[in-house]
């Protein structure tokens, strides 16, 4: 009888162990299913993100191309305006203020003031080349601005 009881106890213990193994297998199966679903969801999300990035890249390229074309057209218009302005806008060196003279290429505030001071001390300029008499004004400055200067 003791042996039978021992056998039943042993069987009972084995039964308990096998049911906990079955429960663990069920949990593992659930975990595997959940992990598989998560992997599939991540893969789908990754593919969606890639597609979105591709669309954004194409949109960005198109916008850049459009902006470049617009800038090119704007530059062309500005060059035409500057050409027209250069023909009509001239600076009279005998009446221009220091501020106006400072707009010339290579002439800053101090050189512009030197031109005004020279003019006050020596009278009006008789030629554009008379600017060479002003300290700090050289042939390069006169040549680069000759088309804008007048008497």
C-alpha positions as semicolon CSV with decimal commas, in nm:
position;residue;x (nm);y (nm);z (nm)
1;X;0,000;0,000;0,000
2;X;0,287;0,225;0,073
3;X;0,420;0,156;-0,270
4;X;0,089;0,237;-0,432
5;X;0,071;0,561;-0,240
6;X;0,424;0,646;-0,345
7;X;0,336;0,572;-0,707
8;X;0,027;0,796;-0,689
9;X;0,231;1,071;-0,530
10;X;0,491;1,037;-0,799
11;X;0,223;1,041;-1,070
12;X;0,062;1,344;-0,911
13;X;0,394;1,530;-0,904
14;X;0,457;1,437;-1,267
15;X;0,109;1,553;-1,359
16;X;0,167;1,888;-1,188
17;X;0,499;1,932;-1,363
18;X;0,354;1,847;-1,703
19;X;0,067;2,093;-1,656
20;X;0,312;2,369;-1,566
21;X;0,518;2,277;-1,874
22;X;0,199;2,295;-2,083
23;X;0,116;2,633;-1,931
24;X;0,467;2,755;-2,007
25;X;0,436;2,626;-2,365
26;X;0,107;2,812;-2,400
27;X;0,268;3,131;-2,266
28;X;0,562;3,085;-2,506
29;X;0,322;3,035;-2,794
30;X;0,135;3,350;-2,696
31;X;0,465;3,538;-2,663
32;X;0,583;3,410;-2,999
33;X;0,254;3,513;-3,157
34;X;0,272;3,856;-2,995
35;X;0,637;3,894;-3,097
36;X;0,553;3,789;-3,452
37;X;0,268;4,038;-3,467
38;X;0,494;4,313;-3,332
39;X;0,761;4,230;-3,588
40;X;0,504;4,240;-3,867
41;X;0,367;4,572;-3,740
42;X;0,719;4,719;-3,719
43;X;0,798;4,598;-4,068
44;X;0,478;4,753;-4,204
45;X;0,551;5,080;-4,022
46;X;0,907;5,081;-4,154
47;X;0,784;5,033;-4,510
48;X;0,531;5,313;-4,463
49;X;0,806;5,540;-4,329
50;X;1,029;5,458;-4,626
51;X;0,749;5,541;-4,866
52;X;0,680;5,867;-4,684
53;X;1,051;5,960;-4,691
54;X;1,065;5,885;-5,063
55;X;0,763;6,108;-5,125
56;X;0,912;6,388;-4,912
57;X;1,243;6,360;-5,097
58;X;1,068;6,386;-5,433
59;X;0,864;6,684;-5,309
60;X;1,179;6,851;-5,177
61;X;1,358;6,801;-5,511
62;X;1,065;6,949;-5,699
63;X;1,049;7,249;-5,462
64;X;1,425;7,305;-5,496
65;X;1,402;7,291;-5,874
66;X;1,113;7,538;-5,868
67;X;1,299;7,771;-5,630
68;X;1,610;7,761;-5,850
69;X;1,407;7,848;-6,159
70;X;1,237;8,134;-5,972
71;X;1,569;8,267;-5,843
72;X;1,718;8,249;-6,191
73;X;1,426;8,449;-6,332
74;X;1,455;8,703;-6,047
75;X;1,829;8,744;-6,109
76;X;1,769;8,797;-6,479
77;X;1,511;9,067;-6,401
78;X;1,746;9,233;-6,150
79;X;2,031;9,238;-6,402
80;X;1,801;9,406;-6,654
81;X;1,690;9,659;-6,389
82;X;2,051;9,728;-6,288
83;X;2,154;9,778;-6,648
84;X;1,875;10,029;-6,696
85;X;1,950;10,196;-6,361
86;X;2,319;10,216;-6,446
87;X;2,238;10,400;-6,766
88;X;2,001;10,649;-6,602
89;X;2,145;10,681;-6,249
90;X;2,461;10,888;-6,247
91;X;2,633;11,058;-5,958
92;X;2,740;11,416;-6,009
93;X;3,076;11,446;-5,830
94;X;3,033;11,822;-5,794
95;X;2,701;11,803;-5,607
96;X;2,675;11,453;-5,455
97;X;2,669;11,411;-5,080
98;X;2,912;11,183;-4,898
99;X;2,630;10,931;-4,857
100;X;2,569;10,924;-5,234
101;X;2,940;10,900;-5,311
102;X;2,976;10,610;-5,068
103;X;2,750;10,402;-5,296
104;X;3,028;10,386;-5,553
105;X;3,233;10,070;-5,586
106;X;3,548;10,090;-5,372
107;X;3,439;10,411;-5,201
108;X;3,347;10,390;-4,835
109;X;3,232;10,659;-4,595
110;X;3,582;10,798;-4,532
111;X;3,678;10,824;-4,903
112;X;3,340;10,977;-4,983
113;X;3,396;11,239;-4,712
114;X;3,746;11,302;-4,850
115;X;3,591;11,379;-5,192
116;X;3,341;11,621;-5,037
117;X;3,616;11,789;-4,829
118;X;3,844;11,823;-5,134
119;X;3,559;11,977;-5,332
120;X;3,491;12,229;-5,052
121;X;3,860;12,331;-5,036
122;X;3,946;12,335;-5,407
123;X;3,615;12,403;-5,580
124;X;3,434;12,198;-5,838
125;X;3,596;11,919;-6,036
126;X;3,653;11,998;-6,403
127;X;3,691;11,634;-6,512
128;X;3,623;11,292;-6,371
129;X;4,000;11,229;-6,362
130;X;4,035;11,521;-6,116
131;X;3,921;11,268;-5,853
132;X;4,279;11,131;-5,869
133;X;4,383;11,439;-5,673
134;X;4,178;11,319;-5,374
135;X;4,383;11,114;-5,128
136;X;4,274;10,749;-5,138
137;X;4,114;10,765;-5,484
138;X;4,312;10,581;-5,749
139;X;4,267;10,487;-6,115
140;X;4,100;10,155;-6,029
141;X;3,819;10,328;-5,838
142;X;3,765;10,581;-6,117
143;X;3,771;10,315;-6,391
144;X;3,527;10,085;-6,207
145;X;3,282;10,374;-6,155
146;X;3,340;10,589;-6,464
147;X;3,005;10,492;-6,621
148;X;2,823;10,615;-6,305
149;X;3,006;10,945;-6,264
150;X;2,914;11,281;-6,411
151;X;3,006;11,647;-6,367
